[in-house]
Amino acid sequence: MPKTGIDKKARENFIKMVCSISRPDEVNDFFSDLMSSVELKKISRRLLAVKYLYDGKTFAEIQKDFGMGMSTINKMYFKTKGSKLLKKLLS
């Protein structure tokens, strides 16, 4: 299969699968089957760190609590600061 367009197709396929899952236990199984425990821990911690940012925690507090680098926290801050969906989901 040629690589042209594979990333777009893979992303569309991933989104379609995630949207088809309706129960929390199935979501857990899906991500546990797909990701390593380290990957799942990292994405879970990133989401919680974003919640902390929305709650007004400082970069230094998040770095101390999560052991994340400032560049990671900064990247998450700028990528998510205007996301109404994330604010809704994390409230």
PDB file of N, CA, C and O in Angstrom:
ATOM      1  N   MET A   1       0.843  -1.182   0.000  1.00  0.00           N
ATOM      2  CA  MET A   1       0.000   0.000   0.000  1.00  0.00           C
ATOM      3  C   MET A   1       0.889   1.247   0.000  1.00  0.00           C
ATOM      4  O   MET A   1       1.791   1.364   0.830  1.00  0.00           O
ATOM      5  N   PRO A   2       0.647   2.150  -0.899  1.00  0.00           N
ATOM      6  CA  PRO A   2       1.474   3.366  -0.926  1.00  0.00           C
ATOM      7  C   PRO A   2       1.233   4.218   0.313  1.00  0.00           C
ATOM      8  O   PRO A   2       0.135   4.213   0.871  1.00  0.00           O
ATOM      9  N   LYS A   3       2.261   4.952   0.745  1.00  0.00           N
ATOM     10  CA  LYS A   3       2.169   5.758   1.956  1.00  0.00           C
ATOM     11  C   LYS A   3       1.346   7.031   1.760  1.00  0.00           C
ATOM     12  O   LYS A   3       0.893   7.626   2.737  1.00  0.00           O
ATOM     13  N   THR A   4       1.150   7.449   0.527  1.00  0.00           N
ATOM     14  CA  THR A   4       0.396   8.664   0.256  1.00  0.00           C
ATOM     15  C   THR A   4      -1.003   8.552   0.850  1.00  0.00           C
ATOM     16  O   THR A   4      -1.764   7.648   0.507  1.00  0.00           O
ATOM     17  N   GLY A   5      -1.331   9.479   1.745  1.00  0.00           N
ATOM     18  CA  GLY A   5      -2.662   9.506   2.339  1.00  0.00           C
ATOM     19  C   GLY A   5      -2.882   8.540   3.481  1.00  0.00           C
ATOM     20  O   GLY A   5      -3.973   8.510   4.049  1.00  0.00           O
ATOM     21  N   ILE A   6      -1.879   7.743   3.842  1.00  0.00           N
ATOM     22  CA  ILE A   6      -2.077   6.727   4.884  1.00  0.00           C
ATOM     23  C   ILE A   6      -2.358   7.367   6.243  1.00  0.00           C
ATOM     24  O   ILE A   6      -3.164   6.844   7.012  1.00  0.00           O
ATOM     25  N   ASP A   7      -1.709   8.488   6.550  1.00  0.00           N
ATOM     26  CA  ASP A   7      -1.946   9.128   7.838  1.00  0.00           C
ATOM     27  C   ASP A   7      -3.378   9.633   7.959  1.00  0.00           C
ATOM     28  O   ASP A   7      -4.008   9.494   9.007  1.00  0.00           O
ATOM     29  N   LYS A   8      -3.883  10.218   6.882  1.00  0.00           N
ATOM     30  CA  LYS A   8      -5.267  10.705   6.887  1.00  0.00           C
ATOM     31  C   LYS A   8      -6.233   9.541   7.053  1.00  0.00           C
ATOM     32  O   LYS A   8      -7.173   9.614   7.845  1.00  0.00           O
ATOM     33  N   LYS A   9      -6.001   8.477   6.311  1.00  0.00           N
ATOM     34  CA  LYS A   9      -6.869   7.307   6.387  1.00  0.00           C
ATOM     35  C   LYS A   9      -6.797   6.669   7.775  1.00  0.00           C
ATOM     36  O   LYS A   9      -7.822   6.270   8.328  1.00  0.00           O
ATOM     37  N   ALA A  10      -5.612   6.574   8.329  1.00  0.00           N
ATOM     38  CA  ALA A  10      -5.439   5.982   9.656  1.00  0.00           C
ATOM     39  C   ALA A  10      -6.158   6.812  10.715  1.00  0.00           C
ATOM     40  O   ALA A  10      -6.812   6.264  11.601  1.00  0.00           O
ATOM     41  N   ARG A  11      -6.035   8.136  10.620  1.00  0.00           N
ATOM     42  CA  ARG A  11      -6.698   9.018  11.589  1.00  0.00           C
ATOM     43  C   ARG A  11      -8.219   8.901  11.480  1.00  0.00           C
ATOM     44  O   ARG A  11      -8.914   8.812  12.492  1.00  0.00           O
ATOM     45  N   GLU A  12      -8.728   8.902  10.258  1.00  0.00           N
ATOM     46  CA  GLU A  12     -10.169   8.756  10.055  1.00  0.00           C
ATOM     47  C   GLU A  12     -10.669   7.428  10.612  1.00  0.00           C
ATOM     48  O   GLU A  12     -11.725   7.373  11.242  1.00  0.00           O
ATOM     49  N   ASN A  13      -9.917   6.366  10.383  1.00  0.00           N
ATOM     50  CA  ASN A  13     -10.270   5.046  10.897  1.00  0.00           C
ATOM     51  C   ASN A  13     -10.279   5.043  12.425  1.00  0.00           C
ATOM     52  O   ASN A  13     -11.196   4.501  13.042  1.00  0.00           O
ATOM     53  N   PHE A  14      -9.267   5.642  13.027  1.00  0.00           N
ATOM     54  CA  PHE A  14      -9.169   5.722  14.485  1.00  0.00           C
ATOM     55  C   PHE A  14     -10.368   6.470  15.065  1.00  0.00           C
ATOM     56  O   PHE A  14     -10.991   6.003  16.017  1.00  0.00           O
ATOM     57  N   ILE A  15     -10.689   7.627  14.494  1.00  0.00           N
ATOM     58  CA  ILE A  15     -11.807   8.436  14.982  1.00  0.00           C
ATOM     59  C   ILE A  15     -13.120   7.674  14.833  1.00  0.00           C
ATOM     60  O   ILE A  15     -13.963   7.700  15.729  1.00  0.00           O
ATOM     61  N   LYS A  16     -13.290   7.002  13.708  1.00  0.00           N
ATOM     62  CA  LYS A  16     -14.508   6.221  13.480  1.00  0.00           C
ATOM     63  C   LYS A  16     -14.651   5.127  14.546  1.00  0.00           C
ATOM     64  O   LYS A  16     -15.743   4.913  15.073  1.00  0.00           O
ATOM     65  N   MET A  17     -13.562   4.446  14.857  1.00  0.00           N
ATOM     66  CA  MET A  17     -13.612   3.396  15.877  1.00  0.00           C
ATOM     67  C   MET A  17     -13.942   3.958  17.250  1.00  0.00           C
ATOM     68  O   MET A  17     -14.790   3.418  17.961  1.00  0.00           O
ATOM     69  N   VAL A  18     -13.272   5.041  17.624  1.00  0.00           N
ATOM     70  CA  VAL A  18     -13.517   5.644  18.938  1.00  0.00           C
ATOM     71  C   VAL A  18     -14.974   6.085  19.054  1.00  0.00           C
ATOM     72  O   VAL A  18     -15.606   5.879  20.090  1.00  0.00           O
ATOM     73  N   CYS A  19     -15.500   6.684  18.008  1.00  0.00           N
ATOM     74  CA  CYS A  19     -16.888   7.161  18.027  1.00  0.00           C
ATOM     75  C   CYS A  19     -17.893   6.018  18.109  1.00  0.00           C
ATOM     76  O   CYS A  19     -19.021   6.223  18.557  1.00  0.00           O
ATOM     77  N   SER A  20     -17.510   4.839  17.690  1.00  0.00           N
ATOM     78  CA  SER A  20     -18.428   3.700  17.720  1.00  0.00           C
ATOM     79  C   SER A  20     -18.510   3.039  19.091  1.00  0.00           C
ATOM     80  O   SER A  20     -19.376   2.194  19.319  1.00  0.00           O
ATOM     81  N   ILE A  21     -17.630   3.410  19.993  1.00  0.00           N
ATOM     82  CA  ILE A  21     -17.616   2.814  21.337  1.00  0.00           C
ATOM     83  C   ILE A  21     -18.603   3.577  22.220  1.00  0.00           C
ATOM     84  O   ILE A  21     -18.581   4.807  22.277  1.00  0.00           O
ATOM     85  N   SER A  22     -19.456   2.836  22.897  1.00  0.00           N
ATOM     86  CA  SER A  22     -20.506   3.504  23.662  1.00  0.00           C
ATOM     87  C   SER A  22     -20.403   3.321  25.180  1.00  0.00           C
ATOM     88  O   SER A  22     -21.003   4.092  25.929  1.00  0.00           O
ATOM     89  N   ARG A  23     -19.667   2.332  25.640  1.00  0.00           N
ATOM     90  CA  ARG A  23     -19.616   2.082  27.088  1.00  0.00           C
ATOM     91  C   ARG A  23     -18.214   2.355  27.631  1.00  0.00           C
ATOM     92  O   ARG A  23     -17.220   2.069  26.965  1.00  0.00           O
ATOM     93  N   PRO A  24     -18.138   2.912  28.847  1.00  0.00           N
ATOM     94  CA  PRO A  24     -16.826   3.193  29.450  1.00  0.00           C
ATOM     95  C   PRO A  24     -15.909   1.971  29.541  1.00  0.00           C
ATOM     96  O   PRO A  24     -14.702   2.096  29.336  1.00  0.00           O
ATOM     97  N   ASP A  25     -16.458   0.797  29.842  1.00  0.00           N
ATOM     98  CA  ASP A  25     -15.610  -0.393  29.935  1.00  0.00           C
ATOM     99  C   ASP A  25     -15.034  -0.764  28.565  1.00  0.00           C
ATOM    100  O   ASP A  25     -13.919  -1.278  28.481  1.00  0.00           O
ATOM    101  N   GLU A  26     -15.785  -0.506  27.498  1.00  0.00           N
ATOM    102  CA  GLU A  26     -15.277  -0.766  26.148  1.00  0.00           C
ATOM    103  C   GLU A  26     -14.198   0.241  25.767  1.00  0.00           C
ATOM    104  O   GLU A  26     -13.224  -0.112  25.101  1.00  0.00           O
ATOM    105  N   VAL A  27     -14.367   1.493  26.187  1.00  0.00           N
ATOM    106  CA  VAL A  27     -13.343   2.514  25.936  1.00  0.00           C
ATOM    107  C   VAL A  27     -12.049   2.099  26.634  1.00  0.00           C
ATOM    108  O   VAL A  27     -10.969   2.175  26.050  1.00  0.00           O
ATOM    109  N   ASN A  28     -12.168   1.664  27.877  1.00  0.00           N
ATOM    110  CA  ASN A  28     -10.993   1.211  28.625  1.00  0.00           C
ATOM    111  C   ASN A  28     -10.327   0.035  27.920  1.00  0.00           C
ATOM    112  O   ASN A  28      -9.108   0.018  27.747  1.00  0.00           O
ATOM    113  N   ASP A  29     -11.123  -0.942  27.517  1.00  0.00           N
ATOM    114  CA  ASP A  29     -10.567  -2.113  26.822  1.00  0.00           C
ATOM    115  C   ASP A  29      -9.885  -1.718  25.514  1.00  0.00           C
ATOM    116  O   ASP A  29      -8.799  -2.204  25.197  1.00  0.00           O
ATOM    117  N   PHE A  30     -10.539  -0.825  24.752  1.00  0.00           N
ATOM    118  CA  PHE A  30      -9.990  -0.383  23.472  1.00  0.00           C
ATOM    119  C   PHE A  30      -8.606   0.222  23.650  1.00  0.00           C
ATOM    120  O   PHE A  30      -7.653  -0.176  22.980  1.00  0.00           O
ATOM    121  N   PHE A  31      -8.501   1.198  24.567  1.00  0.00           N
ATOM    122  CA  PHE A  31      -7.214   1.862  24.751  1.00  0.00           C
ATOM    123  C   PHE A  31      -6.192   0.964  25.426  1.00  0.00           C
ATOM    124  O   PHE A  31      -5.001   1.060  25.131  1.00  0.00           O
ATOM    125  N   SER A  32      -6.631   0.094  26.325  1.00  0.00           N
ATOM    126  CA  SER A  32      -5.694  -0.848  26.958  1.00  0.00           C
ATOM    127  C   SER A  32      -5.141  -1.845  25.952  1.00  0.00           C
ATOM    128  O   SER A  32      -3.978  -2.241  26.036  1.00  0.00           O
ATOM    129  N   ASP A  33      -5.979  -2.251  24.996  1.00  0.00           N
ATOM    130  CA  ASP A  33      -5.525  -3.179  23.951  1.00  0.00           C
ATOM    131  C   ASP A  33      -4.610  -2.486  22.947  1.00  0.00           C
ATOM    132  O   ASP A  33      -3.690  -3.104  22.411  1.00  0.00           O
ATOM    133  N   LEU A  34      -4.859  -1.211  22.695  1.00  0.00           N
ATOM    134  CA  LEU A  34      -4.154  -0.473  21.650  1.00  0.00           C
ATOM    135  C   LEU A  34      -2.827   0.124  22.117  1.00  0.00           C
ATOM    136  O   LEU A  34      -1.861   0.182  21.356  1.00  0.00           O
ATOM    137  N   MET A  35      -2.788   0.568  23.374  1.00  0.00           N
ATOM    138  CA  MET A  35      -1.627   1.310  23.880  1.00  0.00           C
ATOM    139  C   MET A  35      -0.912   0.514  24.964  1.00  0.00           C
ATOM    140  O   MET A  35      -1.504  -0.322  25.647  1.00  0.00           O
ATOM    141  N   SER A  36       0.373   0.800  25.098  1.00  0.00           N
ATOM    142  CA  SER A  36       1.112   0.214  26.212  1.00  0.00           C
ATOM    143  C   SER A  36       0.671   0.911  27.495  1.00  0.00           C
ATOM    144  O   SER A  36       0.060   1.979  27.447  1.00  0.00           O
ATOM    145  N   SER A  37       0.978   0.315  28.628  1.00  0.00           N
ATOM    146  CA  SER A  37       0.601   0.930  29.904  1.00  0.00           C
ATOM    147  C   SER A  37       1.294   2.283  30.083  1.00  0.00           C
ATOM    148  O   SER A  37       0.725   3.188  30.694  1.00  0.00           O
ATOM    149  N   VAL A  38       2.499   2.429  29.564  1.00  0.00           N
ATOM    150  CA  VAL A  38       3.224   3.701  29.650  1.00  0.00           C
ATOM    151  C   VAL A  38       2.545   4.760  28.784  1.00  0.00           C
ATOM    152  O   VAL A  38       2.386   5.902  29.215  1.00  0.00           O
ATOM    153  N   GLU A  39       2.141   4.389  27.561  1.00  0.00           N
ATOM    154  CA  GLU A  39       1.454   5.344  26.686  1.00  0.00           C
ATOM    155  C   GLU A  39       0.128   5.792  27.296  1.00  0.00           C
ATOM    156  O   GLU A  39      -0.207   6.976  27.260  1.00  0.00           O
ATOM    157  N   LEU A  40      -0.613   4.857  27.848  1.00  0.00           N
ATOM    158  CA  LEU A  40      -1.894   5.172  28.465  1.00  0.00           C
ATOM    159  C   LEU A  40      -1.703   6.066  29.684  1.00  0.00           C
ATOM    160  O   LEU A  40      -2.485   6.989  29.911  1.00  0.00           O
ATOM    161  N   LYS A  41      -0.665   5.793  30.468  1.00  0.00           N
ATOM    162  CA  LYS A  41      -0.364   6.626  31.633  1.00  0.00           C
ATOM    163  C   LYS A  41       0.000   8.041  31.193  1.00  0.00           C
ATOM    164  O   LYS A  41      -0.438   9.013  31.809  1.00  0.00           O
ATOM    165  N   LYS A  42       0.795   8.163  30.135  1.00  0.00           N
ATOM    166  CA  LYS A  42       1.207   9.490  29.666  1.00  0.00           C
ATOM    167  C   LYS A  42       0.029  10.312  29.167  1.00  0.00           C
ATOM    168  O   LYS A  42      -0.085  11.489  29.508  1.00  0.00           O
ATOM    169  N   ILE A  43      -0.844   9.723  28.370  1.00  0.00           N
ATOM    170  CA  ILE A  43      -1.977  10.476  27.841  1.00  0.00           C
ATOM    171  C   ILE A  43      -2.958  10.823  28.959  1.00  0.00           C
ATOM    172  O   ILE A  43      -3.545  11.905  28.960  1.00  0.00           O
ATOM    173  N   SER A  44      -3.133   9.913  29.901  1.00  0.00           N
ATOM    174  CA  SER A  44      -4.013  10.179  31.043  1.00  0.00           C
ATOM    175  C   SER A  44      -3.468  11.316  31.892  1.00  0.00           C
ATOM    176  O   SER A  44      -4.217  12.191  32.327  1.00  0.00           O
ATOM    177  N   ARG A  45      -2.167  11.298  32.123  1.00  0.00           N
ATOM    178  CA  ARG A  45      -1.549  12.373  32.907  1.00  0.00           C
ATOM    179  C   ARG A  45      -1.614  13.702  32.170  1.00  0.00           C
ATOM    180  O   ARG A  45      -1.818  14.744  32.792  1.00  0.00           O
ATOM    181  N   ARG A  46      -1.446  13.680  30.866  1.00  0.00           N
ATOM    182  CA  ARG A  46      -1.545  14.926  30.095  1.00  0.00           C
ATOM    183  C   ARG A  46      -2.935  15.535  30.222  1.00  0.00           C
ATOM    184  O   ARG A  46      -3.078  16.744  30.404  1.00  0.00           O
ATOM    185  N   LEU A  47      -3.961  14.689  30.124  1.00  0.00           N
ATOM    186  CA  LEU A  47      -5.321  15.197  30.262  1.00  0.00           C
ATOM    187  C   LEU A  47      -5.563  15.778  31.656  1.00  0.00           C
ATOM    188  O   LEU A  47      -6.197  16.824  31.793  1.00  0.00           O
ATOM    189  N   LEU A  48      -5.061  15.101  32.687  1.00  0.00           N
ATOM    190  CA  LEU A  48      -5.221  15.620  34.043  1.00  0.00           C
ATOM    191  C   LEU A  48      -4.428  16.915  34.222  1.00  0.00           C
ATOM    192  O   LEU A  48      -4.886  17.834  34.900  1.00  0.00           O
ATOM    193  N   ALA A  49      -3.257  16.989  33.622  1.00  0.00           N
ATOM    194  CA  ALA A  49      -2.464  18.226  33.690  1.00  0.00           C
ATOM    195  C   ALA A  49      -3.194  19.377  32.998  1.00  0.00           C
ATOM    196  O   ALA A  49      -3.158  20.509  33.479  1.00  0.00           O
ATOM    197  N   VAL A  50      -3.855  19.097  31.875  1.00  0.00           N
ATOM    198  CA  VAL A  50      -4.645  20.134  31.203  1.00  0.00           C
ATOM    199  C   VAL A  50      -5.774  20.602  32.122  1.00  0.00           C
ATOM    200  O   VAL A  50      -6.060  21.797  32.200  1.00  0.00           O
ATOM    201  N   LYS A  51      -6.406  19.669  32.810  1.00  0.00           N
ATOM    202  CA  LYS A  51      -7.449  20.050  33.776  1.00  0.00           C
ATOM    203  C   LYS A  51      -6.863  20.963  34.848  1.00  0.00           C
ATOM    204  O   LYS A  51      -7.471  21.967  35.218  1.00  0.00           O
ATOM    205  N   TYR A  52      -5.687  20.613  35.342  1.00  0.00           N
ATOM    206  CA  TYR A  52      -5.030  21.463  36.342  1.00  0.00           C
ATOM    207  C   TYR A  52      -4.764  22.853  35.782  1.00  0.00           C
ATOM    208  O   TYR A  52      -4.933  23.848  36.486  1.00  0.00           O
ATOM    209  N   LEU A  53      -4.349  22.929  34.520  1.00  0.00           N
ATOM    210  CA  LEU A  53      -4.136  24.237  33.897  1.00  0.00           C
ATOM    211  C   LEU A  53      -5.436  25.035  33.870  1.00  0.00           C
ATOM    212  O   LEU A  53      -5.452  26.220  34.203  1.00  0.00           O
ATOM    213  N   TYR A  54      -6.519  24.381  33.474  1.00  0.00           N
ATOM    214  CA  TYR A  54      -7.819  25.046  33.447  1.00  0.00           C
ATOM    215  C   TYR A  54      -8.256  25.487  34.849  1.00  0.00           C
ATOM    216  O   TYR A  54      -8.948  26.493  35.006  1.00  0.00           O
ATOM    217  N   ASP A  55      -7.844  24.725  35.855  1.00  0.00           N
ATOM    218  CA  ASP A  55      -8.193  25.053  37.239  1.00  0.00           C
ATOM    219  C   ASP A  55      -7.287  26.128  37.840  1.00  0.00           C
ATOM    220  O   ASP A  55      -7.464  26.515  38.995  1.00  0.00           O
ATOM    221  N   GLY A  56      -6.308  26.613  37.051  1.00  0.00           N
ATOM    222  CA  GLY A  56      -5.458  27.704  37.495  1.00  0.00           C
ATOM    223  C   GLY A  56      -4.149  27.307  38.153  1.00  0.00           C
ATOM    224  O   GLY A  56      -3.464  28.158  38.719  1.00  0.00           O
ATOM    225  N   LYS A  57      -3.789  26.036  38.092  1.00  0.00           N
ATOM    226  CA  LYS A  57      -2.492  25.612  38.631  1.00  0.00           C
ATOM    227  C   LYS A  57      -1.377  26.201  37.773  1.00  0.00           C
ATOM    228  O   LYS A  57      -1.549  26.419  36.573  1.00  0.00           O
ATOM    229  N   THR A  58      -0.255  26.449  38.391  1.00  0.00           N
ATOM    230  CA  THR A  58       0.891  26.995  37.666  1.00  0.00           C
ATOM    231  C   THR A  58       1.668  25.879  36.983  1.00  0.00           C
ATOM    232  O   THR A  58       1.532  24.703  37.323  1.00  0.00           O
ATOM    233  N   PHE A  59       2.485  26.274  36.012  1.00  0.00           N
ATOM    234  CA  PHE A  59       3.358  25.308  35.345  1.00  0.00           C
ATOM    235  C   PHE A  59       4.248  24.609  36.370  1.00  0.00           C
ATOM    236  O   PHE A  59       4.454  23.398  36.292  1.00  0.00           O
ATOM    237  N   ALA A  60       4.775  25.369  37.331  1.00  0.00           N
ATOM    238  CA  ALA A  60       5.676  24.798  38.340  1.00  0.00           C
ATOM    239  C   ALA A  60       4.953  23.762  39.205  1.00  0.00           C
ATOM    240  O   ALA A  60       5.530  22.729  39.545  1.00  0.00           O
ATOM    241  N   GLU A  61       3.695  24.033  39.563  1.00  0.00           N
ATOM    242  CA  GLU A  61       2.926  23.068  40.365  1.00  0.00           C
ATOM    243  C   GLU A  61       2.693  21.781  39.585  1.00  0.00           C
ATOM    244  O   GLU A  61       2.805  20.683  40.130  1.00  0.00           O
ATOM    245  N   ILE A  62       2.369  21.927  38.306  1.00  0.00           N
ATOM    246  CA  ILE A  62       2.128  20.751  37.470  1.00  0.00           C
ATOM    247  C   ILE A  62       3.422  19.975  37.271  1.00  0.00           C
ATOM    248  O   ILE A  62       3.427  18.744  37.313  1.00  0.00           O
ATOM    249  N   GLN A  63       4.506  20.687  37.056  1.00  0.00           N
ATOM    250  CA  GLN A  63       5.805  20.017  36.894  1.00  0.00           C
ATOM    251  C   GLN A  63       6.130  19.210  38.143  1.00  0.00           C
ATOM    252  O   GLN A  63       6.588  18.072  38.043  1.00  0.00           O
ATOM    253  N   LYS A  64       5.899  19.784  39.312  1.00  0.00           N
ATOM    254  CA  LYS A  64       6.188  19.101  40.576  1.00  0.00           C
ATOM    255  C   LYS A  64       5.273  17.885  40.759  1.00  0.00           C
ATOM    256  O   LYS A  64       5.743  16.809  41.127  1.00  0.00           O
ATOM    257  N   ASP A  65       3.980  18.049  40.505  1.00  0.00           N
ATOM    258  CA  ASP A  65       3.014  16.970  40.719  1.00  0.00           C
ATOM    259  C   ASP A  65       3.165  15.824  39.729  1.00  0.00           C
ATOM    260  O   ASP A  65       2.993  14.662  40.097  1.00  0.00           O
ATOM    261  N   PHE A  66       3.488  16.140  38.469  1.00  0.00           N
ATOM    262  CA  PHE A  66       3.499  15.128  37.423  1.00  0.00           C
ATOM    263  C   PHE A  66       4.894  14.726  36.949  1.00  0.00           C
ATOM    264  O   PHE A  66       5.055  13.703  36.283  1.00  0.00           O
ATOM    265  N   GLY A  67       5.901  15.531  37.290  1.00  0.00           N
ATOM    266  CA  GLY A  67       7.245  15.235  36.819  1.00  0.00           C
ATOM    267  C   GLY A  67       7.417  15.495  35.334  1.00  0.00           C
ATOM    268  O   GLY A  67       8.303  14.925  34.698  1.00  0.00           O
ATOM    269  N   MET A  68       6.566  16.363  34.775  1.00  0.00           N
ATOM    270  CA  MET A  68       6.645  16.709  33.358  1.00  0.00           C
ATOM    271  C   MET A  68       7.617  17.845  33.143  1.00  0.00           C
ATOM    272  O   MET A  68       7.837  18.673  34.027  1.00  0.00           O
ATOM    273  N   GLY A  69       8.195  17.874  31.958  1.00  0.00           N
ATOM    274  CA  GLY A  69       9.061  18.981  31.606  1.00  0.00           C
ATOM    275  C   GLY A  69       8.246  20.224  31.284  1.00  0.00           C
ATOM    276  O   GLY A  69       7.096  20.134  30.856  1.00  0.00           O
ATOM    277  N   MET A  70       8.851  21.374  31.494  1.00  0.00           N
ATOM    278  CA  MET A  70       8.175  22.644  31.217  1.00  0.00           C
ATOM    279  C   MET A  70       7.773  22.755  29.752  1.00  0.00           C
ATOM    280  O   MET A  70       6.733  23.335  29.441  1.00  0.00           O
ATOM    281  N   SER A  71       8.587  22.206  28.845  1.00  0.00           N
ATOM    282  CA  SER A  71       8.250  22.302  27.421  1.00  0.00           C
ATOM    283  C   SER A  71       6.986  21.502  27.106  1.00  0.00           C
ATOM    284  O   SER A  71       6.186  21.923  26.270  1.00  0.00           O
ATOM    285  N   THR A  72       6.793  20.358  27.760  1.00  0.00           N
ATOM    286  CA  THR A  72       5.575  19.557  27.570  1.00  0.00           C
ATOM    287  C   THR A  72       4.360  20.309  28.090  1.00  0.00           C
ATOM    288  O   THR A  72       3.328  20.364  27.422  1.00  0.00           O
ATOM    289  N   ILE A  73       4.477  20.882  29.268  1.00  0.00           N
ATOM    290  CA  ILE A  73       3.375  21.636  29.867  1.00  0.00           C
ATOM    291  C   ILE A  73       3.045  22.843  28.995  1.00  0.00           C
ATOM    292  O   ILE A  73       1.876  23.137  28.746  1.00  0.00           O
ATOM    293  N   ASN A  74       4.077  23.535  28.535  1.00  0.00           N
ATOM    294  CA  ASN A  74       3.884  24.699  27.672  1.00  0.00           C
ATOM    295  C   ASN A  74       3.169  24.311  26.380  1.00  0.00           C
ATOM    296  O   ASN A  74       2.255  25.006  25.936  1.00  0.00           O
ATOM    297  N   LYS A  75       3.589  23.204  25.785  1.00  0.00           N
ATOM    298  CA  LYS A  75       2.970  22.732  24.547  1.00  0.00           C
ATOM    299  C   LYS A  75       1.492  22.403  24.788  1.00  0.00           C
ATOM    300  O   LYS A  75       0.633  22.774  23.988  1.00  0.00           O
ATOM    301  N   MET A  76       1.201  21.711  25.883  1.00  0.00           N
ATOM    302  CA  MET A  76      -0.191  21.370  26.194  1.00  0.00           C
ATOM    303  C   MET A  76      -1.012  22.630  26.438  1.00  0.00           C
ATOM    304  O   MET A  76      -2.164  22.716  26.013  1.00  0.00           O
ATOM    305  N   TYR A  77      -0.432  23.590  27.109  1.00  0.00           N
ATOM    306  CA  TYR A  77      -1.136  24.835  27.389  1.00  0.00           C
ATOM    307  C   TYR A  77      -1.537  25.534  26.089  1.00  0.00           C
ATOM    308  O   TYR A  77      -2.697  25.903  25.909  1.00  0.00           O
ATOM    309  N   PHE A  78      -0.584  25.709  25.198  1.00  0.00           N
ATOM    310  CA  PHE A  78      -0.867  26.438  23.961  1.00  0.00           C
ATOM    311  C   PHE A  78      -1.748  25.648  22.989  1.00  0.00           C
ATOM    312  O   PHE A  78      -2.512  26.244  22.229  1.00  0.00           O
ATOM    313  N   LYS A  79      -1.650  24.322  23.004  1.00  0.00           N
ATOM    314  CA  LYS A  79      -2.481  23.520  22.099  1.00  0.00           C
ATOM    315  C   LYS A  79      -3.917  23.414  22.595  1.00  0.00           C
ATOM    316  O   LYS A  79      -4.823  23.194  21.792  1.00  0.00           O
ATOM    317  N   THR A  80      -4.147  23.566  23.896  1.00  0.00           N
ATOM    318  CA  THR A  80      -5.475  23.304  24.457  1.00  0.00           C
ATOM    319  C   THR A  80      -6.177  24.532  25.029  1.00  0.00           C
ATOM    320  O   THR A  80      -7.354  24.449  25.382  1.00  0.00           O
ATOM    321  N   LYS A  81      -5.495  25.659  25.128  1.00  0.00           N
ATOM    322  CA  LYS A  81      -6.064  26.794  25.861  1.00  0.00           C
ATOM    323  C   LYS A  81      -7.379  27.307  25.290  1.00  0.00           C
ATOM    324  O   LYS A  81      -8.183  27.861  26.040  1.00  0.00           O
ATOM    325  N   GLY A  82      -7.624  27.151  24.027  1.00  0.00           N
ATOM    326  CA  GLY A  82      -8.871  27.636  23.443  1.00  0.00           C
ATOM    327  C   GLY A  82      -9.896  26.544  23.176  1.00  0.00           C
ATOM    328  O   GLY A  82     -10.905  26.789  22.514  1.00  0.00           O
ATOM    329  N   SER A  83      -9.646  25.342  23.683  1.00  0.00           N
ATOM    330  CA  SER A  83     -10.526  24.217  23.376  1.00  0.00           C
ATOM    331  C   SER A  83     -11.765  24.215  24.272  1.00  0.00           C
ATOM    332  O   SER A  83     -11.688  23.895  25.459  1.00  0.00           O
ATOM    333  N   LYS A  84     -12.889  24.572  23.692  1.00  0.00           N
ATOM    334  CA  LYS A  84     -14.151  24.540  24.438  1.00  0.00           C
ATOM    335  C   LYS A  84     -14.539  23.104  24.773  1.00  0.00           C
ATOM    336  O   LYS A  84     -15.092  22.840  25.841  1.00  0.00           O
ATOM    337  N   LEU A  85     -14.252  22.180  23.865  1.00  0.00           N
ATOM    338  CA  LEU A  85     -14.597  20.778  24.100  1.00  0.00           C
ATOM    339  C   LEU A  85     -13.826  20.216  25.284  1.00  0.00           C
ATOM    340  O   LEU A  85     -14.419  19.583  26.157  1.00  0.00           O
ATOM    341  N   LEU A  86     -12.512  20.436  25.333  1.00  0.00           N
ATOM    342  CA  LEU A  86     -11.728  19.936  26.465  1.00  0.00           C
ATOM    343  C   LEU A  86     -12.188  20.571  27.773  1.00  0.00           C
ATOM    344  O   LEU A  86     -12.297  19.883  28.787  1.00  0.00           O
ATOM    345  N   LYS A  87     -12.456  21.862  27.762  1.00  0.00           N
ATOM    346  CA  LYS A  87     -12.944  22.514  28.979  1.00  0.00           C
ATOM    347  C   LYS A  87     -14.239  21.857  29.444  1.00  0.00           C
ATOM    348  O   LYS A  87     -14.425  21.619  30.637  1.00  0.00           O
ATOM    349  N   LYS A  88     -15.119  21.569  28.517  1.00  0.00           N
ATOM    350  CA  LYS A  88     -16.388  20.918  28.850  1.00  0.00           C
ATOM    351  C   LYS A  88     -16.151  19.514  29.404  1.00  0.00           C
ATOM    352  O   LYS A  88     -16.724  19.145  30.429  1.00  0.00           O
ATOM    353  N   LEU A  89     -15.310  18.736  28.730  1.00  0.00           N
ATOM    354  CA  LEU A  89     -15.057  17.361  29.144  1.00  0.00           C
ATOM    355  C   LEU A  89     -14.329  17.259  30.482  1.00  0.00           C
ATOM    356  O   LEU A  89     -14.537  16.312  31.239  1.00  0.00           O
ATOM    357  N   LEU A  90     -13.475  18.243  30.766  1.00  0.00           N
ATOM    358  CA  LEU A  90     -12.666  18.196  31.978  1.00  0.00           C
ATOM    359  C   LEU A  90     -13.282  18.911  33.172  1.00  0.00           C
ATOM    360  O   LEU A  90     -12.698  18.933  34.256  1.00  0.00           O
ATOM    361  N   SER A  91     -14.457  19.493  32.977  1.00  0.00           N
ATOM    362  CA  SER A  91     -15.082  20.213  34.103  1.00  0.00           C
ATOM    363  C   SER A  91     -15.894  19.282  34.977  1.00  0.00           C
ATOM    364  O   SER A  91     -16.485  19.720  35.965  1.00  0.00           O
TER     365      SER A  91
END
